[in-house]
Amino acid sequence: MALPSIYLYVDYRQYLADVLESLKQSDSTVGFRSIARMAGSSSPNFLQLILSRKLSISDSQRESLCKELALSAKDSQYFQILCEFDHAKTHTEKDSYFHKIMMTREYRQIRTIENRQYEYFSNWYNPVIRELVLSPVYPGDPEWIVERIVPDVSPVKVRKSIELLESLALIRRREDGKYEADDKTISTPSQVLSVAVVKYHKSVIELGRESIERFKSKERDIRSVTIGLDAKGFEELKSKMEAFWKELLAWADAEKSDGTVAQVNLQLFPLTRKVKSKK
């Protein structure tokens, strides 16, 4: 019975789905009920509920599956981390468990590109450095970036960031030493992406807070307003922001860069909660 390597996965639900397919190849009688029995579940729909995210695996069910699938102690430990990553309630917890995933030697060997993708989204300065190296005035010297980027980023981090951007094919060095953009987009599992993007959003929101003290008022534009609206109005406002965002990106694509990079944050969030009426 050749099972797929568990280190190919960050989603334990997908792993179980692929395990079922592997078992079917060696035994046509294996089905959803087989996985339920292995997990010690009395529900024949156990796996269907897991895959539809209507049910989360329990510790005892996970341990039973590990035993039935004859997973090694190390594989079982990794399976546990995947479950904890999936079941984590906060983004901080998810980030902590994903770091455990990345620190697993077997995972690092198999999922090198995915680790780099996570690294790209995890550090606010990577997109900034990408914009700077793509500027027509960039002379090809990382020290030029070190002198300009705010807040300060060390020369070592700048060089590593450029290497990261090249390894992800987000920039491409021409024969004349200049860089050009690659149309490649980063594709990574949603679980990984969500952890990294939340981390990125937190960091750029913090940069916005710090900019109040870091820059003079004429060098920044910070606005906020508190408004009352109904559910329909909330959705309409989101649509207006989305339309503006698309217009902003189209304008930025056509704009020529002189080496200046700016951060634009758009935030919309409720300041009240829905309360069920008491009967």
C-alpha positions as CSV (number, residue, x, y, z in Angstrom):
1,M,0.0,0.0,0.0
2,A,1.8,3.1,-1.2
3,L,0.4,6.2,0.4
4,P,1.2,9.7,-0.8
5,S,3.9,11.5,1.2
6,I,2.2,13.5,4.0
7,Y,4.9,16.2,3.6
8,L,3.3,17.2,0.2
9,Y,0.4,18.7,2.2
10,V,-0.5,21.6,4.3
11,D,-4.2,20.6,4.3
12,Y,-4.9,17.4,6.2
13,R,-8.4,17.1,4.6
14,Q,-6.8,16.9,1.1
15,Y,-4.3,14.4,2.4
16,L,-7.1,12.1,3.6
17,A,-8.9,12.5,0.2
18,D,-5.7,11.4,-1.6
19,V,-5.1,8.6,0.8
20,L,-8.6,7.2,0.0
21,E,-7.7,7.4,-3.8
22,S,-4.4,5.5,-3.1
23,L,-6.1,2.8,-1.1
24,K,-8.7,2.4,-3.9
25,Q,-6.0,1.7,-6.4
26,S,-4.8,-1.4,-4.4
27,D,-8.3,-2.5,-3.2
28,S,-11.4,-1.6,-5.1
29,T,-13.6,-2.4,-2.1
30,V,-12.2,0.5,-0.1
31,G,-14.5,3.5,0.2
32,F,-15.6,6.3,2.4
33,R,-16.9,3.8,5.1
34,S,-13.4,2.3,5.2
35,I,-11.8,5.6,6.2
36,A,-14.6,6.1,8.8
37,R,-13.8,2.7,10.3
38,M,-10.1,3.4,10.4
39,A,-10.9,6.7,12.3
40,G,-13.2,4.8,14.7
41,S,-16.1,6.9,13.6
42,S,-19.7,5.5,13.7
43,S,-20.7,7.9,10.9
44,P,-20.4,6.4,7.4
45,N,-20.2,10.0,6.1
46,F,-17.2,10.8,8.2
47,L,-14.8,11.6,5.4
48,Q,-17.4,13.5,3.3
49,L,-18.1,15.7,6.3
50,I,-14.4,16.3,6.8
51,L,-13.9,17.2,3.1
52,S,-16.8,19.6,3.1
53,R,-15.4,21.2,6.3
54,K,-18.6,20.4,8.2
55,L,-16.6,18.3,10.6
56,S,-13.1,18.5,12.1
57,I,-11.2,15.4,13.0
58,S,-10.8,14.7,16.7
59,D,-7.5,13.7,18.5
60,S,-8.7,10.2,19.0
61,Q,-9.8,9.8,15.4
62,R,-6.5,11.2,14.2
63,E,-4.6,8.8,16.4
64,S,-6.7,5.9,15.2
65,L,-6.0,6.8,11.5
66,C,-2.3,7.0,12.1
67,K,-2.3,3.6,13.6
68,E,-4.5,2.0,10.9
69,L,-2.4,3.7,8.1
70,A,0.8,2.6,9.8
71,L,2.3,6.1,9.8
72,S,5.6,6.5,11.5
73,A,6.0,8.5,14.7
74,K,7.4,11.4,12.7
75,D,4.7,11.3,10.1
76,S,2.0,11.1,12.8
77,Q,3.5,14.1,14.5
78,Y,3.4,16.0,11.2
79,F,-0.2,14.9,10.7
80,Q,-1.0,16.4,14.2
81,I,0.6,19.7,13.3
82,L,-1.5,19.8,10.1
83,C,-4.7,19.3,12.1
84,E,-3.7,21.9,14.6
85,F,-2.9,24.4,11.8
86,D,-6.3,23.7,10.3
87,H,-8.2,24.0,13.6
88,A,-6.4,27.1,14.9
89,K,-8.9,29.9,15.7
90,T,-6.7,33.0,15.4
91,H,-4.2,34.1,12.7
92,T,-1.5,34.2,15.3
93,E,-2.0,30.6,16.1
94,K,-2.1,29.7,12.4
95,D,1.1,31.5,11.8
96,S,2.7,29.6,14.7
97,Y,1.6,26.2,13.4
98,F,2.7,27.0,9.9
99,H,6.2,27.9,11.1
100,K,6.3,24.4,12.7
101,I,5.3,23.0,9.3
102,M,8.1,24.9,7.6
103,M,10.6,23.8,10.2
104,T,10.0,20.1,9.4
105,R,13.0,19.0,7.4
106,E,11.0,16.7,5.0
107,Y,8.6,19.5,4.2
108,R,11.4,22.0,3.5
109,Q,13.0,19.5,1.1
110,I,9.8,19.0,-0.9
111,R,8.0,22.4,-0.7
112,T,10.9,24.8,-1.3
113,I,9.0,27.1,-3.6
114,E,6.0,27.3,-1.3
115,N,8.3,28.4,1.5
116,R,9.6,31.2,-0.6
117,Q,6.1,32.3,-1.5
118,Y,5.2,32.4,2.1
119,E,8.4,34.4,2.8
120,Y,7.4,36.9,0.0
121,F,4.1,37.7,1.6
122,S,5.4,37.7,5.2
123,N,7.7,40.7,4.8
124,W,6.3,44.1,3.9
125,Y,9.5,45.2,2.3
126,N,9.6,42.5,-0.5
127,P,6.9,44.3,-2.7
128,V,8.7,47.6,-2.0
129,I,12.0,46.3,-3.1
130,R,10.4,44.8,-6.2
131,E,9.0,48.3,-7.2
132,L,12.5,49.8,-6.6
133,V,14.5,47.4,-8.7
134,L,11.9,47.8,-11.5
135,S,12.3,51.5,-11.5
136,P,14.1,52.8,-14.6
137,V,16.4,54.9,-12.3
138,Y,17.6,51.9,-10.3
139,P,21.4,51.7,-11.0
140,G,21.7,48.0,-10.1
141,D,23.3,48.5,-6.7
142,P,21.4,47.2,-3.7
143,E,22.9,50.0,-1.6
144,W,20.8,52.4,-3.6
145,I,17.7,50.7,-2.2
146,V,19.2,50.7,1.4
147,E,19.6,54.4,1.2
148,R,16.0,55.0,0.2
149,I,13.7,52.5,1.8
150,V,11.7,53.6,4.9
151,P,11.8,52.2,7.5
152,D,15.4,51.0,7.3
153,V,16.1,47.5,5.9
154,S,19.5,46.0,6.2
155,P,21.7,45.5,3.2
156,V,21.6,41.7,3.8
157,K,17.8,41.7,3.8
158,V,17.7,43.7,0.6
159,R,20.1,41.3,-1.2
160,K,18.1,38.3,0.1
161,S,14.9,40.0,-1.0
162,I,16.2,40.5,-4.6
163,E,17.3,36.8,-4.7
164,L,13.9,35.8,-3.5
165,L,12.1,37.9,-6.2
166,E,14.4,36.3,-8.8
167,S,13.8,32.8,-7.5
168,L,10.0,33.4,-7.7
169,A,10.4,34.8,-11.2
170,L,8.7,38.1,-10.1
171,I,11.6,40.0,-11.6
172,R,14.0,39.1,-14.4
173,R,17.5,40.5,-14.9
174,R,18.3,41.7,-18.4
175,E,21.6,41.5,-20.2
176,D,22.2,45.2,-19.5
177,G,21.9,44.6,-15.8
178,K,18.4,46.2,-15.5
179,Y,15.4,44.4,-14.2
180,E,12.0,43.9,-15.8
181,A,8.8,42.6,-14.4
182,D,7.6,39.1,-15.0
183,D,3.8,38.5,-15.3
184,K,4.0,35.5,-13.1
185,T,1.6,35.5,-10.2
186,I,2.2,33.7,-6.9
187,S,0.1,30.6,-6.6
188,T,0.1,28.9,-3.2
189,P,-2.4,26.9,-1.2
190,S,-5.2,29.1,0.3
191,Q,-4.3,28.1,3.9
192,V,-0.7,29.3,3.4
193,L,-1.7,32.4,1.5
194,S,-4.3,33.4,4.1
195,V,-1.7,33.2,7.0
196,A,0.9,35.2,5.0
197,V,-1.5,37.8,3.7
198,V,-3.0,38.5,7.1
199,K,0.6,38.9,8.4
200,Y,1.3,41.3,5.6
201,H,-1.8,43.4,6.2
202,K,-1.0,43.7,9.8
203,S,2.5,44.9,9.0
204,V,1.4,47.6,6.5
205,I,-1.3,48.8,8.8
206,E,1.4,49.2,11.4
207,L,3.5,51.1,8.9
208,G,0.5,53.4,8.4
209,R,0.3,54.1,12.1
210,E,4.0,54.8,12.3
211,S,3.9,57.1,9.3
212,I,2.0,59.7,11.4
213,E,5.2,60.3,13.5
214,R,7.7,59.4,10.7
215,F,6.5,61.8,8.0
216,K,5.4,65.4,8.0
217,S,1.7,66.0,7.1
218,K,2.6,67.3,3.6
219,E,4.3,64.0,2.9
220,R,1.3,61.8,3.7
221,D,-2.4,61.7,3.5
222,I,-4.3,59.9,6.2
223,R,-8.1,60.1,6.5
224,S,-10.8,58.4,8.5
225,V,-14.5,58.7,8.9
226,T,-17.1,56.9,11.0
227,I,-20.5,56.5,9.3
228,G,-23.8,54.8,10.0
229,L,-25.3,52.6,7.3
230,D,-27.4,49.5,6.8
231,A,-26.3,46.1,5.5
232,K,-27.1,47.0,1.9
233,G,-25.2,50.2,2.2
234,F,-22.2,48.4,3.7
235,E,-22.1,46.1,0.6
236,E,-22.5,49.1,-1.7
237,L,-19.6,50.8,0.0
238,K,-17.4,47.7,-0.5
239,S,-18.3,47.8,-4.2
240,K,-17.3,51.5,-4.5
241,M,-14.0,50.7,-2.8
242,E,-13.4,47.8,-5.2
243,A,-14.1,50.0,-8.2
244,F,-11.7,52.6,-6.9
245,W,-9.0,50.0,-6.2
246,K,-9.2,48.7,-9.8
247,E,-8.9,52.3,-11.1
248,L,-5.9,52.9,-8.8
249,L,-4.1,49.8,-10.0
250,A,-4.8,50.7,-13.7
251,W,-3.5,54.2,-13.1
252,A,-0.4,52.9,-11.3
253,D,0.5,50.6,-14.2
254,A,0.6,53.5,-16.6
255,E,2.5,55.8,-14.2
256,K,6.3,56.3,-14.7
257,S,8.4,55.7,-11.6
258,D,11.2,58.0,-10.5
259,G,12.2,55.7,-7.6
260,T,9.4,56.8,-5.3
261,V,7.3,54.0,-3.7
262,A,4.2,54.7,-1.7
263,Q,1.8,52.5,0.3
264,V,-1.9,52.8,-0.1
265,N,-4.1,51.1,2.5
266,L,-7.9,50.9,2.2
267,Q,-9.7,49.6,5.3
268,L,-13.4,49.1,5.9
269,F,-14.6,47.3,9.1
270,P,-17.6,47.4,11.4
271,L,-17.5,49.0,14.8
272,T,-20.7,47.4,16.0
273,R,-21.9,43.8,16.3
274,K,-25.2,42.2,15.5
275,V,-27.3,41.5,18.5
276,K,-30.1,39.0,18.4
277,S,-33.4,40.4,19.6
278,K,-34.7,39.0,22.9
279,K,-38.2,37.5,22.7
